[in-house]
């Protein structure tokens, strides 16, 4: 049973996530001739403040957000 796991920073629409899941599923079916019902896809979304590279978070790279009231 193939399992594909993807971790993304938050910020995509539900439609974008659904399209990604569909395309990954189709790619696994094509690439390894997997039975479609056996393919599992998990997408995890992480807050930008919880993801860093080079000791800089994605939130920091994106700059300040909207001002707080």
Backbone as a printed PyTorch tensor [residue, N CA C, xyz], in Angstrom:
tensor([[[  0.8470,  -1.1580,   0.0000],
         [  0.0000,   0.0000,   0.0000],
         [  0.9030,   1.2350,   0.0000]],

        [[  1.0290,   1.9410,  -1.1200],
         [  1.8660,   3.1360,  -1.1900],
         [  1.3000,   4.2530,  -0.3160]],

        [[  2.2100,   4.9490,   0.3600],
         [  1.8410,   6.0920,   1.1830],
         [  2.7340,   7.2600,   0.8010]],

        [[  2.1240,   8.3760,   0.4030],
         [  2.8450,   9.5970,   0.0640],
         [  2.5190,  10.6210,   1.1400]],

        [[  3.5620,  11.1910,   1.7540],
         [  3.3740,  12.2150,   2.7720],
         [  4.0490,  13.4950,   2.3090]],

        [[  3.3170,  14.6080,   2.3980],
         [  3.8250,  15.9060,   1.9720],
         [  3.6160,  16.8890,   3.1190]],

        [[  4.6360,  17.6700,   3.4040],
         [  4.5140,  18.7360,   4.3950],
         [  4.7120,  20.0640,   3.6910]],

        [[  3.7710,  20.9790,   3.9050],
         [  3.7930,  22.2950,   3.2860],
         [  3.5900,  23.3610,   4.3510]],

        [[  4.1100,  24.5360,   4.0840],
         [  3.7610,  25.6750,   4.9250],
         [  2.3090,  26.0400,   4.6290]],

        [[  1.5780,  26.4490,   5.6460],
         [  0.1950,  26.8660,   5.4610],
         [  0.1140,  28.0150,   4.4620]],

        [[ -1.0280,  28.1030,   3.8040],
         [ -1.2290,  29.2300,   2.9170],
         [ -1.8560,  28.8780,   1.5870]],

        [[ -2.0980,  27.6110,   1.3380],
         [ -2.7480,  27.2250,   0.0910],
         [ -4.2430,  27.0550,   0.3100]],

        [[ -4.9830,  27.1760,  -0.7570],
         [ -6.4340,  27.0110,  -0.6580],
         [ -6.7740,  25.5250,  -0.5680]],

        [[ -7.9670,  25.2180,  -0.0510],
         [ -8.3970,  23.8180,  -0.0520],
         [ -8.3980,  23.2160,  -1.4660]],

        [[ -8.7430,  24.0130,  -2.4610],
         [ -8.7430,  23.5080,  -3.8370],
         [ -7.3280,  23.1600,  -4.2900]],

        [[ -6.3410,  23.9630,  -3.9290],
         [ -4.9500,  23.6600,  -4.2880],
         [ -4.4860,  22.3730,  -3.6100]],

        [[ -4.8340,  22.2000,  -2.3530],
         [ -4.4450,  20.9790,  -1.6260],
         [ -5.1150,  19.7720,  -2.2670]],

        [[ -6.3690,  19.8960,  -2.6160],
         [ -7.0940,  18.7750,  -3.2330],
         [ -6.4870,  18.4210,  -4.5830]],

        [[ -6.1120,  19.4290,  -5.3660],
         [ -5.4690,  19.1870,  -6.6600],
         [ -4.1350,  18.4780,  -6.4560]],

        [[ -3.3590,  18.9080,  -5.4810],
         [ -2.0890,  18.2540,  -5.1890],
         [ -2.3070,  16.7840,  -4.8440]],

        [[ -3.2730,  16.5160,  -3.9880],
         [ -3.5570,  15.1320,  -3.6070],
         [ -3.9460,  14.2900,  -4.8210]],

        [[ -4.7870,  14.8510,  -5.6760],
         [ -5.2150,  14.1390,  -6.8890],
         [ -4.0190,  13.8340,  -7.7930]],

        [[ -3.1730,  14.8380,  -8.0200],
         [ -2.0190,  14.6530,  -8.9120],
         [ -1.0120,  13.6600,  -8.3400]],

        [[ -0.7740,  13.7030,  -7.0380],
         [  0.1360,  12.7330,  -6.4230],
         [ -0.4220,  11.3190,  -6.5460]],

        [[ -1.7160,  11.1760,  -6.2820],
         [ -2.3620,   9.8640,  -6.4120],
         [ -2.1860,   9.3210,  -7.8270]],

        [[ -2.4860,  10.1570,  -8.8180],
         [ -2.3750,   9.7250, -10.2130],
         [ -0.9370,   9.3650, -10.5710]],

        [[  0.0270,  10.1250, -10.0670],
         [  1.4390,   9.8530, -10.3680],
         [  1.8740,   8.5100,  -9.8030]],

        [[  1.4360,   8.1910,  -8.5880],
         [  1.8110,   6.9080,  -7.9900],
         [  1.1780,   5.7570,  -8.7660]],

        [[ -0.0750,   5.9070,  -9.1370],
         [ -0.7530,   4.8580,  -9.9120],
         [ -0.0010,   4.6160, -11.2220]],

        [[  0.3720,   5.7050, -11.9150],
         [  1.0930,   5.5730, -13.1990],
         [  2.4940,   5.0040, -13.0100]],

        [[  3.2200,   5.5210, -12.0480],
         [  4.6370,   5.1810, -11.9070],
         [  4.8810,   3.7480, -11.4780]],

        [[  4.0420,   3.2370, -10.5980],
         [  4.3170,   1.8790, -10.0860],
         [  3.1540,   0.9140, -10.3110]],

        [[  2.2030,   1.3310, -11.1300],
         [  1.0510,   0.4910, -11.4590],
         [  0.3230,   0.0400, -10.1970]],

        [[  0.1890,   0.9820,  -9.2470],
         [ -0.5060,   0.6690,  -7.9930],
         [ -2.0100,   0.6340,  -8.2310]],

        [[ -2.6800,  -0.1930,  -7.4730],
         [ -4.1410,  -0.2040,  -7.5170],
         [ -4.6390,   1.1070,  -6.9030]],

        [[ -5.4580,   1.8570,  -7.6070],
         [ -5.8880,   3.1640,  -7.0940],
         [ -6.4320,   3.1670,  -5.6660]],

        [[ -7.2370,   2.1880,  -5.2600],
         [ -7.7440,   2.2320,  -3.8850],
         [ -6.6620,   2.0280,  -2.8120]],

        [[ -5.4960,   1.5370,  -3.2360],
         [ -4.4480,   1.2640,  -2.2520],
         [ -3.5450,   2.4680,  -1.9780]],

        [[ -3.6560,   3.5170,  -2.7800],
         [ -2.7570,   4.6700,  -2.6480],
         [ -3.2770,   5.6150,  -1.5740]],

        [[ -2.3980,   5.9510,  -0.6360],
         [ -2.7260,   6.8810,   0.4430],
         [ -1.9110,   8.1530,   0.2610]],

        [[ -2.5370,   9.3050,   0.4690],
         [ -1.8430,  10.5910,   0.3830],
         [ -2.1960,  11.3830,   1.6500]],

        [[ -1.1730,  11.8720,   2.3260],
         [ -1.3540,  12.6960,   3.5170],
         [ -0.6640,  14.0300,   3.2700]],

        [[ -1.3890,  15.1140,   3.4990],
         [ -0.8150,  16.4550,   3.3900],
         [ -0.8860,  17.0950,   4.7700]],

        [[  0.2740,  17.5230,   5.2460],
         [  0.3420,  18.2230,   6.5270],
         [  0.6920,  19.6790,   6.2520]],

        [[  0.0000,  20.5720,   6.9250],
         [  0.3110,  21.9910,   6.7980],
         [  0.8970,  22.4840,   8.1160]],

        [[  1.9710,  23.2320,   8.0100],
         [  2.7010,  23.7270,   9.1660],
         [  2.6380,  25.2520,   9.1670]],

        [[  2.3890,  25.8670,  10.3210],
         [  2.4120,  27.3290,  10.3600],
         [  3.7910,  27.8450,   9.9540]],

        [[  3.8500,  28.9250,   9.1830],
         [  5.1420,  29.4590,   8.7340],
         [  6.1050,  29.7730,   9.8820]],

        [[  5.5720,  30.0870,  11.0540],
         [  6.4270,  30.3720,  12.2040],
         [  7.0490,  29.1020,  12.7900]],

        [[  6.5770,  27.9430,  12.3670],
         [  7.0860,  26.6650,  12.8780],
         [  8.0080,  25.9620,  11.8840]],

        [[  8.4610,  26.6630,  10.8630],
         [  9.3110,  26.0660,   9.8250],
         [ 10.4670,  27.0290,   9.5840]],

        [[ 11.6770,  26.5190,   9.7100],
         [ 12.8250,  27.4020,   9.4640],
         [ 13.8600,  26.7240,   8.5810]],

        [[ 14.6340,  27.5600,   7.9310],
         [ 15.7810,  27.1270,   7.1410],
         [ 16.8620,  28.1710,   7.3560]],

        [[ 18.0510,  27.7360,   7.7060],
         [ 19.1230,  28.6870,   7.9600],
         [ 18.8240,  29.5680,   9.1630]],

        [[ 18.0960,  29.0350,  10.1400],
         [ 17.7370,  29.7360,  11.3750],
         [ 16.8380,  30.9470,  11.1320]],

        [[ 16.1090,  30.9440,  10.0230],
         [ 15.1350,  31.9930,   9.7390],
         [ 13.8120,  31.2950,   9.4100]],

        [[ 12.7540,  31.6680,  10.1240],
         [ 11.4690,  31.0250,   9.8450],
         [ 10.8770,  31.5490,   8.5380]],

        [[  9.9570,  30.7690,   7.9970],
         [  9.2740,  31.2270,   6.7910],
         [  8.4940,  32.5060,   7.0720]],

        [[  7.9250,  32.6160,   8.2610],
         [  7.2020,  33.8380,   8.6290],
         [  8.1460,  35.0340,   8.6220]],

        [[  9.3590,  34.8600,   9.1330],
         [ 10.3370,  35.9500,   9.1450],
         [ 10.7490,  36.3200,   7.7180]],

        [[ 10.9020,  35.3370,   6.8580],
         [ 11.2860,  35.6010,   5.4670],
         [ 10.1990,  36.3980,   4.7430]],

        [[  8.9500,  36.1000,   5.0920],
         [  7.8240,  36.7660,   4.4240],
         [  7.6430,  38.2000,   4.9110]],

        [[  8.2410,  38.5220,   6.0150],
         [  8.1280,  39.8880,   6.5280],
         [  6.9340,  40.0450,   7.4470]],

        [[  6.7510,  41.2670,   7.9370],
         [  5.6600,  41.5100,   8.8860],
         [  4.3050,  41.3190,   8.2420]],

        [[  3.4020,  40.7590,   9.0190],
         [  2.0400,  40.5570,   8.5530],
         [  1.2280,  41.8140,   8.7870]],

        [[ -0.0820,  41.6900,   8.6600],
         [ -0.9520,  42.8330,   8.8940],
         [ -0.7940,  43.3410,  10.3260]],

        [[ -0.9330,  44.6280,  10.5220],
         [ -0.8010,  45.2160,  11.8460],
         [ -1.8980,  44.7220,  12.7530]],

        [[ -1.5630,  44.5130,  14.0140],
         [ -2.5510,  44.0880,  15.0080],
         [ -3.3700,  45.2900,  15.4560]],

        [[ -4.6620,  45.0870,  15.7620],
         [ -5.4700,  46.2230,  16.2390],
         [ -5.0760,  46.6450,  17.6310]]])
